[in-house]
Amino acid sequence: MKYNISDITGGIVRFVFKYRKFWLIPVFVAFILINFVFSEFGIINIISLKMERSDLRSKILQEKHKCDSLKSRIQCLEQDSTEIERLAREYYGMLKPGESLYLYKDTLKSEEK
């Protein structure tokens, strides 16, 4: 017995139209569920956006702490003369009048290496 493709497709189409009430509801529900999960406002996108938001908030807090520490450092350098003296001695090798600098051989050898 030979089957013709048009007979098979016609049978499927008749079956779908005959029971369309039963096929329409699951297809509609599946469409709604797929949109609920995978759309722009779906669950997966919302979860990823919440994770990204928490990461950005933690980065903002880190930058605020960094900014606060830099502000306190600036304030310290503007107001504290002993800090300025310490930096001048440390970085530029400056001395107060009447002070002398002593260098030891071990210090010179470690600086040359």
C-alpha positions as CSV (number, residue, x, y, z in Angstrom):
1,M,0.0,0.0,0.0
2,K,1.4,3.3,-1.1
3,Y,1.0,6.4,1.0
4,N,0.7,9.8,-0.7
5,I,2.2,12.8,1.1
6,S,-0.9,14.8,0.5
7,D,-3.0,12.1,2.2
8,I,-0.7,12.2,5.2
9,T,-0.6,15.9,5.5
10,G,-4.3,16.2,4.9
11,G,-4.9,13.6,7.6
12,I,-2.7,15.6,10.0
13,V,-4.5,18.9,9.1
14,R,-7.9,17.2,9.6
15,F,-6.8,15.8,12.9
16,V,-5.6,19.2,14.1
17,F,-8.7,21.0,13.0
18,K,-10.9,18.3,14.5
19,Y,-9.2,18.6,17.9
20,R,-8.2,22.2,17.7
21,K,-9.6,23.1,21.1
22,F,-7.2,20.6,22.7
23,W,-4.2,21.8,20.7
24,L,-4.8,25.5,21.0
25,I,-4.7,25.7,24.8
26,P,-1.3,23.9,25.2
27,V,0.2,25.9,22.4
28,F,-1.0,29.1,23.9
29,V,0.2,28.1,27.4
30,A,3.6,27.1,26.0
31,F,3.9,30.4,24.2
32,I,3.1,32.3,27.4
33,L,5.6,30.3,29.4
34,I,8.3,30.8,26.9
35,N,7.7,34.5,26.9
36,F,7.6,34.5,30.7
37,V,11.0,32.9,30.9
38,F,13.0,34.0,27.9
39,S,11.7,37.4,26.9
40,E,13.2,40.8,27.6
41,F,11.3,41.0,30.8
42,G,11.5,37.3,31.5
43,I,12.8,35.6,34.6
44,I,16.3,34.8,33.2
45,N,16.9,38.4,32.1
46,I,15.6,39.8,35.5
47,I,18.0,37.5,37.4
48,S,21.0,38.5,35.3
49,L,20.1,42.2,35.7
50,K,19.8,41.8,39.5
51,M,23.2,40.1,39.7
52,E,24.8,42.8,37.5
53,R,23.2,45.5,39.8
54,S,24.6,43.9,42.9
55,D,28.1,43.8,41.3
56,L,27.8,47.5,40.3
57,R,26.7,48.4,43.8
58,S,29.8,46.7,45.3
59,K,32.0,48.5,42.8
60,I,30.4,51.8,43.7
61,L,31.1,51.1,47.4
62,Q,34.7,50.3,46.6
63,E,35.1,53.5,44.6
64,K,33.5,55.5,47.4
65,H,35.9,54.1,50.0
66,K,38.8,54.8,47.6
67,C,37.6,58.4,47.1
68,D,37.2,58.9,50.9
69,S,40.7,57.7,51.6
70,L,42.1,60.0,48.9
71,K,40.2,62.9,50.3
72,S,41.6,62.2,53.8
73,R,45.1,61.9,52.3
74,I,44.7,65.3,50.5
75,Q,43.4,66.9,53.7
76,C,46.4,65.4,55.7
77,L,48.8,66.8,53.1
78,E,47.2,70.2,53.1
79,Q,47.1,70.6,56.9
80,D,49.8,68.5,58.5
81,S,53.3,70.0,58.1
82,T,55.0,66.9,59.7
83,E,53.6,64.7,56.9
84,I,55.0,67.1,54.3
85,E,58.4,67.0,56.0
86,R,58.3,63.3,56.1
87,L,57.6,63.1,52.4
88,A,60.3,65.6,51.6
89,R,62.8,63.6,53.5
90,E,61.7,60.3,52.1
91,Y,61.4,61.1,48.4
92,Y,63.7,64.0,47.9
93,G,66.4,63.4,50.6
94,M,65.9,66.9,52.0
95,L,67.3,67.8,55.5
96,K,66.6,70.4,58.0
97,P,69.2,73.0,58.6
98,G,71.8,71.6,61.0
99,E,71.0,68.0,60.3
100,S,73.4,65.6,58.7
101,L,72.9,62.4,56.8
102,Y,74.7,59.2,57.6
103,L,74.9,56.4,55.1
104,Y,76.1,52.9,56.0
105,K,77.9,50.6,53.7
106,D,75.2,47.9,54.0
107,T,72.6,50.5,52.9
108,L,74.6,51.5,49.9
109,K,75.1,47.9,48.8
110,S,71.4,47.1,49.0
111,E,70.5,50.2,47.1
112,E,72.9,49.4,44.2
113,K,71.4,45.9,43.7
